[in-house]
Amino acid sequence: MNQSYEPYPPPVYQNSPESERLRSLRTLTHVLYALYAAYWLTGGLTVLIAVIINYLKRDDVAGTPYEAHFRWQIRTFWFALLGHVIGIALIWVFIGFPILFVVGIWTLYRVIKGWLFLYENKPLQPGAWV
């Protein structure tokens, strides 16, 4: 039961430029999760802002622990968009409403899971569905 705790990402010297860069990228990743979470309050506008920032800053996070979070967020956006399109297309046969509900819950789950993994500095598998 007593496992040694190994921090993720590995610690960086406090006042180094790399430390500042990683701290800044971590803060940005938190802000992006907040924008994804605000999706339900803004009708999706904040998600568009978040995914645009994800794509613009993707090169900056390459090779850092936050690269996986960016891929996770981008995949969440595209799969949720696909689910919404399918759900809206099937509303007229009444199966669209349950599909939209499931897509909303799935999106919420992914935002919460990713954000918790970021908060706890745990590695994330961005290719996973859940």
C-alpha positions in Angstrom: 0.0 0.0 0.0 2.9 2.4 0.7 3.9 3.4 -2.8 6.5 6.0 -3.3 5.1 9.1 -4.9 6.9 10.2 -8.1 5.7 13.6 -9.2 4.5 14.1 -12.8 5.9 16.0 -14.5 9.4 15.7 -13.0 10.3 18.7 -10.8 12.1 21.6 -12.5 14.3 24.1 -10.6 12.0 26.8 -9.3 13.5 29.9 -10.9 14.6 28.6 -14.3 13.1 29.8 -17.5 11.8 26.3 -18.2 10.0 26.3 -14.9 8.2 29.6 -15.8 7.3 28.2 -19.2 5.9 25.0 -17.8 4.0 27.0 -15.1 2.5 29.2 -17.8 1.5 26.2 -20.0 -0.1 24.6 -16.9 -2.1 27.7 -16.3 -3.2 27.9 -19.9 -4.3 24.2 -19.8 -6.4 25.0 -16.7 -8.0 28.0 -18.5 -8.8 25.8 -21.5 -10.5 23.2 -19.3 -12.5 26.0 -17.8 -13.6 27.2 -21.3 -14.6 23.6 -22.1 -16.6 23.4 -18.9 -18.4 26.7 -19.6 -19.7 25.1 -22.8 -23.1 24.5 -21.2 -23.5 28.1 -20.1 -22.5 29.7 -23.4 -24.1 27.5 -26.0 -20.7 26.3 -27.2 -19.0 29.6 -27.8 -16.3 29.0 -25.2 -15.5 25.6 -26.7 -14.8 27.2 -30.1 -12.4 29.7 -28.4 -10.7 26.8 -26.5 -10.2 24.6 -29.5 -8.8 27.5 -31.5 -6.3 28.2 -28.7 -5.5 24.4 -28.6 -4.5 24.5 -32.2 -2.6 27.7 -32.0 -0.6 26.7 -28.9 -0.1 23.0 -29.8 3.5 23.5 -30.9 4.3 25.3 -27.6 3.2 22.3 -25.6 5.0 19.7 -27.7 7.3 17.6 -25.6 5.7 18.7 -22.3 3.3 16.9 -20.1 0.5 19.2 -21.3 0.7 17.9 -24.9 -1.5 15.0 -23.9 -4.0 17.3 -22.4 -4.2 19.3 -25.6 -4.7 16.2 -27.6 -7.4 15.1 -25.1 -9.2 18.4 -25.4 -9.0 18.5 -29.2 -10.3 14.9 -29.5 -13.1 15.8 -27.0 -14.1 18.7 -29.2 -14.2 16.8 -32.5 -16.0 13.7 -31.1 -18.5 15.8 -29.3 -19.1 17.9 -32.5 -19.7 14.6 -34.4 -22.1 13.4 -31.7 -24.0 16.7 -31.8 -24.3 16.6 -35.6 -25.7 13.0 -35.4 -28.0 13.8 -32.6 -29.4 16.9 -34.3 -29.8 15.0 -37.5 -31.8 12.3 -35.7 -34.0 14.6 -33.6 -36.9 14.2 -36.1 -37.0 10.5 -35.3 -36.8 11.2 -31.5 -33.6 9.2 -31.0 -31.6 12.5 -31.3 -32.5 13.7 -27.9 -31.0 10.7 -26.1 -28.0 10.9 -28.3 -27.5 14.6 -27.4 -27.9 13.8 -23.7 -25.3 11.0 -23.9 -22.9 13.2 -25.8 -23.3 16.0 -23.2 -22.6 13.6 -20.3 -19.7 12.1 -22.2 -18.2 15.6 -22.8 -18.7 16.5 -19.2 -17.0 13.3 -18.1 -14.0 14.0 -20.3 -13.7 17.6 -19.1 -13.8 16.5 -15.5 -11.4 13.6 -16.0 -8.9 15.7 -17.9 -9.0 18.5 -15.4 -8.6 16.2 -12.4 -5.6 14.5 -14.1 -4.1 17.9 -14.7 -4.7 19.0 -11.1 -3.2 15.9 -9.7 -0.3 15.9 -12.2 -1.2 12.4 -13.4 -0.4 11.3 -17.0 -3.3 11.2 -19.4 -3.9 8.8 -22.2 -5.2 11.2 -24.9 -6.2 8.4 -27.3 -8.7 6.8 -24.8 -12.4 7.2 -25.4 -13.1 7.6 -21.7 
